[in-house]
């Protein structure tokens, strides 16, 4: 904490807020990605994932501290976002976007997005914990009815967050599929966190009945969405490269040339090449040890992806020194402390769910 605060004076306000936003988006994306995984289970009536759902429910609790961090991050607007600067009023493009890109409306959209995620957490997780005690199957029906509503608003809120917090750092630039790109990273991060936490609990004997069959499905989803993230990322780059329009290519030029080129190559290696090769075979997807380190690797790659999206707008090359280390220690320790509390939330499995036994009996 002291190092992060000191970085404000020593490294400048812009660097301080860039790191704050990166870690806020990281915590929020892991929590929201876990919420999405829960909603998918209810929406499609999945059985195999029921024994693992409480793990996702606990991780989804990260939306609570992320909402607080996002409220603090609003102070970054006049520092990092050109549309919030006084001179934006005379800039033709920024002036044309002023009805959308203004501080009060931005803050309202942020409150709506994080407020909806927090509400969804209480509906899904609160109902699941209540069901542990009451064994009332109507709570499962309620969650199933809410899942389609969540999906519709999830698509909206993730897209708004992508355009507001990341894309509007350079408001002249736009990409029609940027929201999809962020969604791919969000779900992959939530899935990786669920896999890592489930394997941690299983190693301590707290998830009896979870077998290789369950782990294989987690591994298969990680493998599939690793490919999906890579496809969306490449498709966005290819279309902008092919169009070669001045207002579009500047965003990529500042991220794929000069000192940022090694970061791009490292991101491709950590976020696609290594996980793809590691999980390519059938046996690898059910290997607990391999799945664990791949999950940690994907979480690291997700942070690097957010760093690559945000940091170049400072107008400098990649910096990995004591301010970044201080923020990493502060947020990682805070999030781990929060997760330690969350892992004591309720039973380790949703014991009141009527489909738990069927989930434990799952066979490939």
N, C-alpha and C positions, 0 to 999 in steps of 0.2 A: 504493500500500500504506500509506504513512504517513497519507494522508488518511482511509482507511478505518479504520485503527486509532485515529486521533485522534477520529473520529466516535463511538466508543464512550464516551469521556469527555465530549465536548462535546454530543452529541445524545442520549445515553442508550442503555442496553443494548437496549431494545425496538426502537428505530429501526435500530440496528446489525444485530440478528439478523433483522429483517424484510427488510432489503436482502440479507443473506446468503442467506436462504431463497429469495428471488425469483430470484437469480442461479444458485443451485444447481439450482432447478427448471428454469430456462431451459437451462442446459448439459445437464442430464440429459434434458430433453424433446427437444432437438435430436438428441442421440445415440440415444435410444430410438426416436424417429420414423424415423431412418435405418435402424436395425435392422429395424423393421417393414417398411420399403420393400424391404429385402433379402429378408426372409422371404416377402413377397407374391410377389416374382419367382420364388423357388423353388417356392412352393406352387402357383402357377398355370402354371408352365413358361413364363413370359414370355421372349421372345427379343429384342424391341426394346431392352430396358433392359440387356442384358448389357454393352455397351460402356461404360455409365455406372455399372455396379455397383461398380467399385473406388472411385469417388468417394463413393458412399454408405458403403462399407466404411470408408473413412478418416474420414468424419464420425462414424460410429458409435463411433469411438474416444473420443469425448467422454464416454462413460459411465464411463471410467476416472477422470479427474479429478473428475467429478461424484460418484462414489462416495466419494472422499476428502472432498469438500466436504460431502456428506450426513452423514458421520461427525462432522465438526466441528459441523454444524448441530444435532446432538443436544443440545448445550449450550444451545440456545435454548428447550428444552422448559419449564423452570421459569420462563422469562421471559415467553413469549408465549402459552402454552397453558393455559387455565384449569383443565383437568382434571389438570394436574401441580402445581397450587398446593395447599398444605396444607388450605385451606378447602373444597376439592372434596369432602372426605369427608363433609361435612354438607349438601352440595347434593343434593337428591333426584334430579335428572336425572343429574348427574355421578356420583353414587354408584352409580346403576343401571347405568352404562356402564363402571364401574371394571374389570371383567374384561377389557374390550377396550382401554380407554384407560388404560393404566398404562405407566410408563417402560420397564420391562424388556421387556414384550411389544411395545411400539412400536419399541424398538431392534431387537428380533429380526425384526420384519416389515420394517423398513428394510434390515437386513442381507440378508434373503432376497430382497427386490426388486432391490436393486442387485447383489447377488451373482449372481442369475439373469441379469441383463442383461450383466454382465461375462463370465459363462460363455458366454452366447449369442454375444457378440462374438468370443470365442476360437474357438468352434466354426465360426461362419460365416466370419469373416475369416481366422482361422488356417488353416482348410482351403483357402480360396481362394488364399492366398499359397503354401501348400504345393503346390497344384495348378499354379501358375505354373512351378514347378521340375520337378515329376514328370509333369505332363500326365495324371494319373491320373483317368479319368472317374468312378471310384467315389466320389471326394470330392464330386462333384455329387450323386450318389445319396444320400450321407450327409446332405448339407445339405437335400435334399428331404424325407428322412424326419424330420429334426429340425424342419422348418418347422411342421408341424401342432402339435407339442408346444410350440414357441415361441408360436404364436398363442394357444393355450389359456391358457398361463401369462402371456403378455403382457396379455391382457384382465384377468386377476386382479391382476397386479402394478400395472398402471396405475390400476385402480380403487382398490386399497388405498392407493396413493400419493396419489391425489386426496382420499380421505376422511381419511387420516392427516395429511398435511402442510398441506392447505388447509382442508378442511371442518371439521376438529376445532379450528381456531382459534376457532370458535364452536360448541362441541359440542352445544348445544341444537338447532341447526339441522341439517336434512338435506334432501337431494334425491336421488330415486331415479336420476336420470340424470346426476348430477354427474360420475361416472366417464366417461361417454360424452362429456360436454362437454370434459373434459380430454384425452381421447383425440383428439378432433377437432383440438385445438390442437397436440398432440404430433405427429401425423402431418403436419399442415400445416407445422409448423416444420421437421421433418426433410426434407420434400419441398422446401421453399424453400431450405434450406441446400444440398441436393444440386444444385438448379438453379443457385444462385449459384456454387458451387465448380466445377461442370462448365463453366459459361460462362467462368469465370476461366481454367481450364485450356485450354479450346478457343481462347480468345483468344491464348494463348501457343503455340498449335500443338501442344499435348501430347495432344490427342484427335483424331487424324486419322481420318476416316471418320464422325465424328458430324456429322449433317446437320440440316437443318430438320425432317425427319420425326421425329427423336428429340426435338428441342426442342419440337415441337408436342405430343407426348404428355406431356412434362413440364408444358407450359402448360395442357393440358386437365385434368390431375390437379390442378394448383394451382387452376384455376377451379372444378372440381367440389367440392373440399374446402373452398374458401372459402364456397361455398353451404352445404355440410353443416355447417360450424362455425356459420354464422349461423342455420341452421334449428334446431340443437340449443339454441343460446343463447336464441333467441326462444321455443322450445317450453318450456324450463324456466321462463323468466320468465312466460309466459302462464299456465301451469298454476298457479303459485304466486299470481299476481295474481288469477286466477279463484277459487281456493280461499279466498284472503283469510284464512288461518289465522294467528293471532298468532305462533305459534312458527316460522312459515315466512317471513312478510313482513319481519320485523325485519332479516334478513340483507340483503335487497334495499333496504330503506329507507335503510340506512347507506351504500349504494353508488349510489343513483340520485337522491338528494336533496341539496340544498345545494351545497357546493363540488365534490362528485363528479359532478354532472350533466354539466359540460363534458367530464370524462374519459370518461364513458359515450358521449357523442356523438362524441368524437374516436376512441374505440375502434371504434365502428360505422363511422365514415368510413374509418379506416385498414385495418380488418380485413375489411371487406365491400364498402363502396360503391366505393372507388377500385379495388381489385383486380378486382372484378366488371366494372366498366365497362372497365378497361384490357385485360382478357382476353376480352371478350365476343365479338369477331369471330374468325373462323378465322385470318386472317393475323396477328392480334396474338399468338396463342398460339405461333407459330413465329418471332416477331421477337426476336432475341437481346438487343438493347438494351432493349426493353420488358420482356422476361422477367426480365432482371437487376435492374432497379430495382423491379419488383413483388416479386421474391424478397426483396430487402433490406427493402422496406416491410413484408412479412408478418412477417419476423423482428422488426422493430421493434414491430409491432402485437402479436406474441406476448408480448414482454416487457411491454408496456403491459397486456395482459390479465392476466398474472401479478401485476403491480403492483396492479391493480384488485381482484384476488381476495384478496391478502394484506394490503395496507397499511391499508385501512379499519379493521382490527381493532385498530390502535393508538389508535383513538378520536379521530382528528384528520383534517383535510382533506389533500388531496394536497400533498406537499412535494417539490419538485425543486430542491434547492440543493446545496451542496458535499458533504455526505455521500453523496447519490445519485450525484453526478458522480464522486466518488472511487471508489465501488464499481464504477461503470460502467467507468472507466478501468482499474481493477485486473483485473476479470474479463474485459473485452474483450481487453486486452493479453495476459493469461494464456491465454485460449482461442485467440487468433490465433497465439500462439507455439506452442501445442500443435498447432494445425492445420498450421502451417508444417512441423512435424516429421512430422505424419501424411501430408502431401502428397508426402513422399519415400518413403512406405512401399510397397515393391514396384513393379511396373509400373503405368503409368497406366490400363491396361485389364487385365482378368483373362485374360491370354494363354493360360493353360492350360485355360480353359473350352471344352468341345467345341462350344458353341453361339455362340462369339464371332463367327465368320464369318457365321453366319446373322443375328446381331444387326446386324452392320455392313452387311449387304445389305438391311436392313429398308426397305420402302417403304410409304407410306400408300396 
